[in-house]
């Protein structure tokens, strides 16, 4: 018997994009057949279909009990890999062999029906996730407890707040007990308290000796949970190894300088972020003694009072150094609608020399509207900073202005006696 | 954790649709999910309607009234010696089931996209649940049929024992049709426009408004290729004591078996690409 839980061999998935496969009606087929001779004359013309490899040539063995973080930017193929391993879609080439029951959690509350009550949805969702009815019944109280929905358990879920909805969904999923658990970016929803609870639950699962595949943009979560990591880039597996170095490799490969959203979603969204000096000019190579201004442009398409905008400063390895938001200093955020610029200044002599990443977040009442992590990266030079005046080796990420005094020892016990 | 790892189920993932193919064993293992899918549709079906389950009675009842006026009274269509209202309702009850199952079944896979894209389960459960759900309506409208029979003092004959056979044949016919239409709808949305039309034609090539005895004897074998003809005539014969479909049942059985086998094969060949196409 082998201790390999998942064996992946040359896995690849090709998608055909372009007009032909988009909307397949009989009429389209006839039209396509009729226009085929003409299309040949215009290679690369409008009708030409393009294929893209969402995933290519991925080979890896995952041992039993391993907690693997799958990281990479948008379109790296993370979700495609999970979908293939969850048997939702078939690969175009290669193969995989999985030993043990697979539970996949690609979305919270899959199959929830808005007209059914919380109680009914627990059973429905549980069955969809592959649980037995008796098993769900046995764990019912635990699920309701975990979800904190209390007396609303017999209310149709369409009347639930988004937080309650997500909590209930996760509470059911948390009861899955497969040998192999596949989790896709489920922590991007819900409030901070709830995210912490979910992470705790995943921690338990991990300690229970199960094999877990975990996709997340939350590098802190990946570092905390995973025992190893796979880094995907444009469909290729570019790095496998320990979490710390793989996360660092991923973060350092991300765009430096500014951040710009790829598409406008029409939802509350962070549009761009840039670093600049106090004079408003772009900041290329900040040093410790420079204040760093981060200008974040965001859009609120609807009126949403109480929205907050914040940044997280991450170390080179993804460790969160500190976070700050407009609410910290009582600066109100406009309710919208409209586009706004938020400026946050990291004071001089705060960050020590090294590589940093910025995470950007827009949220409202505990619900995350947009989270970009990491959005941009920058290096801080020691420069002529007084922090390095004595060339002492500074450890850590930040300088904190602490009070110090050094004086001859005062004998406390002697003082009391006299 | 000394559990025998060799006893763990092994999943092979390979290119091509074959690797996803459902097996009877897999469907059996997922029977609870099937139950919950049917249960959900029943629960949700009549939410926020005024008449609720009454709709499943109203539809065949009103059709029966219209048929009785136009075919029974005005066109004087023969009814094998049974009062025309009972004669037509005995056919409309299984027919309404079939029409409902076939149309909701065709839309079932496309309608379950959110589910199919997020979690794996034997895909065939979706069309299967869609044809099982209207069985509840069938049962309710059957109650109305029994009431109407009592009203007209029509007493069932010993042929009643064959009724379950015809009911199952009706469900299997709907399932065979749904295997094709649900998978075809994913690829060709044309099906949405084709199917209502086909069902309408199908109503008239089935002996719902008229008795099968009106069809000339030599055309009967050809006529029997439509399994719904046997289902409808079978309901009548076992409840009202009209002539039994006889040999038509054998032809229908063979047709349904062939359509089911072909439907399963077709469904298997496309189920792997359902997610990518829709």
Interface residues (C-beta under 8 A of the other chain):
Chain A: X1 X2 X3 X11 X15 X21 X23 X24 X25 X26 X27 X64 X83 X84 X85 X86 X87 X88 X89 X90 X91 X92 X93 X94 X95 X96 X97 X98 X99 X100 X101 X102 X104 X106 X107 X110 X111 X113 X115 X116 X120 X123 X124 X127 X128 X129 X130 X132 X133 X179 X209
Chain B: X1 X4 X5 X6 X8 X9 X10 X11 X12 X13 X14 X15 X16 X17 X19 X20 X32 X33 X35 X36 X39 X40 X43 X44 X47 X48 X114 X115 X116 X117 X118 X119 X120 X121 X187 X188 X189 X190 X272 X273 X275 X276 X277
